[in-house]
Amino acid sequence: RLGASEIEELKQSGRDGKQVIQALIENSETFRNKTEFSQAKWIRRKKAKHVHSFRAVACTSYSLCCAYLSKEAHRISYMREDSLARPLTLSNVQ
């Protein structure tokens, strides 16, 4: 069984998330005894925790407003995207 410190060492050594999950499977005592559904569910949870992914989105006023609203709404004075549309339209920003 791998502990948190050993998992962190695997990550620091340059292994990607899939290799970390494979190491967890190999060192798990109970993984082989689980049903196929439970194995898939376990792998899905470990992927969410250890495999990092991101999505690149085109930078538009709408996407910026949504990002700031979800993370730091106070920075944009809690302005929603429909409220932002009005001043942008009046100022003819394209």
C-alpha positions as CSV (number, residue, x, y, z in Angstrom):
1,R,0.0,0.0,0.0
2,L,1.3,3.4,-1.0
3,G,1.1,6.3,1.5
4,A,0.7,10.0,0.7
5,S,4.4,10.6,1.0
6,E,5.2,7.8,-1.5
7,I,2.6,9.1,-3.9
8,E,4.1,12.6,-3.7
9,E,7.5,11.1,-4.4
10,L,6.2,9.5,-7.5
11,K,4.8,12.8,-8.7
12,Q,8.0,14.6,-7.9
13,S,10.0,12.0,-9.8
14,G,8.3,13.1,-13.0
15,R,5.7,10.4,-13.4
16,D,2.4,11.5,-14.9
17,G,-1.0,10.8,-13.3
18,K,-1.6,7.6,-15.3
19,Q,1.6,6.0,-14.0
20,V,0.7,7.0,-10.5
21,I,-2.7,5.4,-10.8
22,Q,-1.0,2.2,-12.2
23,A,1.3,2.1,-9.2
24,L,-1.7,2.5,-6.9
25,I,-3.4,-0.4,-8.6
26,E,-0.3,-2.6,-8.4
27,N,0.1,-1.8,-4.7
28,S,-3.6,-2.1,-3.7
29,E,-4.5,-5.1,-1.7
30,T,-8.2,-4.9,-2.4
31,F,-8.4,-3.7,-6.0
32,R,-8.4,-7.2,-7.5
33,N,-11.3,-8.3,-5.2
34,K,-13.6,-5.5,-6.3
35,T,-16.3,-5.9,-8.9
36,E,-15.7,-4.4,-12.4
37,F,-18.1,-1.5,-11.6
38,S,-16.3,-0.8,-8.3
39,Q,-12.9,-0.9,-10.1
40,A,-14.1,1.6,-12.7
41,K,-15.5,3.9,-10.0
42,W,-12.2,3.7,-8.0
43,I,-10.1,4.5,-11.1
44,R,-12.5,7.4,-12.0
45,R,-12.0,8.9,-8.5
46,K,-8.2,8.4,-8.7
47,K,-8.1,10.1,-12.1
48,A,-10.0,13.1,-10.7
49,K,-7.4,13.3,-8.0
50,H,-4.1,12.6,-9.8
51,V,-4.6,13.3,-13.5
52,H,-4.5,17.0,-14.1
53,S,-6.2,18.4,-17.3
54,F,-7.3,21.7,-18.5
55,R,-9.2,23.2,-21.3
56,A,-8.1,26.2,-23.2
57,V,-10.9,28.6,-23.9
58,A,-10.8,31.6,-26.3
59,C,-10.5,34.8,-24.2
60,T,-13.6,36.8,-24.7
61,S,-15.3,39.3,-22.5
62,Y,-18.0,36.6,-21.7
63,S,-15.4,33.9,-20.8
64,L,-13.5,36.4,-18.6
65,C,-16.6,37.6,-16.9
66,C,-17.7,34.0,-16.2
67,A,-14.2,33.0,-14.9
68,Y,-14.0,36.0,-12.6
69,L,-17.6,35.6,-11.4
70,S,-17.0,32.0,-10.4
71,K,-13.6,32.6,-8.7
72,E,-13.3,36.2,-7.5
73,A,-16.6,38.0,-8.0
74,H,-15.6,40.9,-5.8
75,R,-13.0,42.0,-8.4
76,I,-15.6,42.7,-11.0
77,S,-18.1,44.1,-8.5
78,Y,-20.3,41.0,-8.7
79,M,-21.2,42.0,-12.3
80,R,-22.9,39.1,-14.2
81,E,-22.4,38.6,-17.9
82,D,-25.7,40.1,-18.9
83,S,-24.9,43.2,-16.9
84,L,-21.5,43.4,-18.6
85,A,-23.1,43.2,-22.0
86,R,-24.8,46.6,-21.7
87,P,-21.7,48.8,-21.1
88,L,-19.8,46.8,-23.7
89,T,-22.5,47.4,-26.3
90,L,-22.8,51.1,-25.5
91,S,-19.0,51.6,-25.7
92,N,-18.9,49.6,-29.1
93,V,-16.2,47.2,-27.8
94,Q,-15.5,44.5,-30.4
